[in-house]
Amino acid sequence: MMVPHGSRLLQLSVYSDVNVAILGAGVAGLYASYCCGISAIDCAIIDSSMIPGGQCSSLYPDKKVYGVPGFCNITSREFIGKLTDQCFSFGCKKLFGYTISNISKDAELFVINNDIKAKYIIIATGIGNTLPRIPQTIEGLDTLDPSTGFLQHYCMKIDTYKGKEIVIAGGGDSAVDFVIDITPIAKKVTLIHRRAEFTCERAKLNDLANLEKSGRLVVVTEHSISKLEEKNGKGTITAKDKNANEVSFDANHVVFCYGFITSCNATFGLESLGLQIDNNLIKVNLNTMETSIENCYAIGDVVTYENKKKNIVPCFFEADRVVRMIKNKE
Ligand SMILES: Cc1cc2nc3c(=O)[nH]c(=O)nc-3n(C[C@H](O)[C@H](O)[C@H](O)COP(=O)(O)OP(=O)(O)OC[C@H]3O[C@@H](n4cnc5c(N)ncnc54)[C@H](O)[C@@H]3O)c2cc1C
């Protein structure tokens, strides 16, 4: 998990008072930020992840997205790229790498983690936190600055790696697919896997071998990343084998492909203010998307109403509806 540090806290003061706080930057939250932007409503979008897209980015970036009007044969990653470009074109405030744990009220305003005050909140936290799995025992992890992008996980945009030196950690399909995708455009790629065998599909091992022969890929097995250091936009990645023998590599980015940790959705203590939930999901009035708390709205996979379907299209409808409701109140 990314640990908040100085620069993040500075950012917080910029976002401390907003009209609308959108909690979650999955499809529902992203589209709500677009609807706010086009309606000239001041908003901030907040997410515990360092990248937008929610499940689409964290769980299935390379899968094709089905059922979204106007898009066929598009990967989830491409879809989120287009959606993000559209949604952030209005300059919505963004706070990524920030986990919401508590929401209370101070007179008419909602108070998020005692940091951010908002007149309206839109809960769009979907299936809960999805955080990249990065071993917390790695030395130096807490000292890294998230804004430099040195530390990443596998679903970042491929173009980011053009002409760069990259270290990738992992041995499953996501790690190996990622190596195959970026080695042709990167300057140098090093793949570090803690086991001797890779768990990816067998056909991909031939591709790995060919890339190694080309001299652009170095494969290091039976080593685990033990230390990360960063200086002036570049970093050093140290890995150890079981006998504590160390190897080190300099790189622009280290990319972890160890999958994701998901946690159950939280309601941030809002039950004490009267939030009605059903089976861990937030009950809303479908006409307004308002919850049982005034000015507290919810959209996307986190909500329940009769015939609710958990997929992308309802996120758009619900986001549009909630922002129109807020606009009517202003
Ligand atoms: C494998 C798979 C394939 C799918 N394929 C399709 C498909 O082809 N077509 C389709 O229409 N639908 C598909 N779906 C469903 C679709 O992805 C979801 O309905 C949609 O992404 C829900 O978006 P959301 O914004 O509601 O929630 P999410 O995508 O879950 O986003 C919620 C966001 O809130 C953030 N968050 C949560 N808790 C906190 C917290 N405490 N603090 C800060 N941030 C927090 C999370 O980090 C996340 O970014 C698929 C789902 C899965 C799992």
The ligand as an ORCA input file, in Angstrom:
! r2SCAN-3c Opt
* xyz 0 1
  C     -13.709     -9.724    -14.568
  C     -14.804     -8.722    -14.837
  C     -15.204     -8.485    -16.144
  C     -16.220     -7.556    -16.414
  N     -16.574     -7.323    -17.720
  C     -17.534     -6.402    -18.002
  C     -17.911     -6.135    -19.362
  O     -17.365     -6.711    -20.325
  N     -18.895     -5.197    -19.578
  C     -19.544     -4.545    -18.566
  O     -20.420     -3.724    -18.834
  N     -19.178     -4.768    -17.267
  C     -18.197     -5.677    -16.961
  N     -17.840     -5.910    -15.656
  C     -18.484     -5.108    -14.569
  C     -17.949     -3.677    -14.533
  O     -16.529     -3.714    -14.544
  C     -18.416     -2.974    -13.268
  O     -19.827     -2.975    -13.223
  C     -17.942     -1.521    -13.226
  O     -16.562     -1.447    -13.483
  C     -18.273     -0.911    -11.848
  O     -17.681      0.346    -11.748
  P     -17.758      1.198    -10.390
  O     -17.204      2.536    -10.751
  O     -19.092      1.109     -9.802
  O     -16.809      0.439     -9.351
  P     -15.243      0.020     -9.356
  O     -14.772     -0.243    -10.730
  O     -15.155     -1.093     -8.358
  O     -14.511      1.319     -8.826
  C     -14.560      1.709     -7.482
  C     -13.357      2.571     -7.173
  O     -13.466      3.026     -5.806
  C     -12.190      2.956     -5.180
  N     -12.378      2.766     -3.738
  C     -13.048      1.783     -3.109
  N     -13.002      1.932     -1.778
  C     -12.274      3.074     -1.556
  C     -11.864      3.765     -0.381
  N     -12.193      3.346      0.844
  N     -11.121      4.883     -0.518
  C     -10.786      5.354     -1.753
  N     -11.149      4.711     -2.900
  C     -11.881      3.606     -2.799
  C     -11.525      1.736     -5.823
  O     -10.108      1.833     -5.721
  C     -12.026      1.825     -7.256
  O     -11.147      2.545     -8.090
  C     -16.835     -6.829    -15.358
  C     -16.415     -7.056    -14.039
  C     -15.412     -7.981    -13.772
  C     -14.970     -8.191    -12.354
*
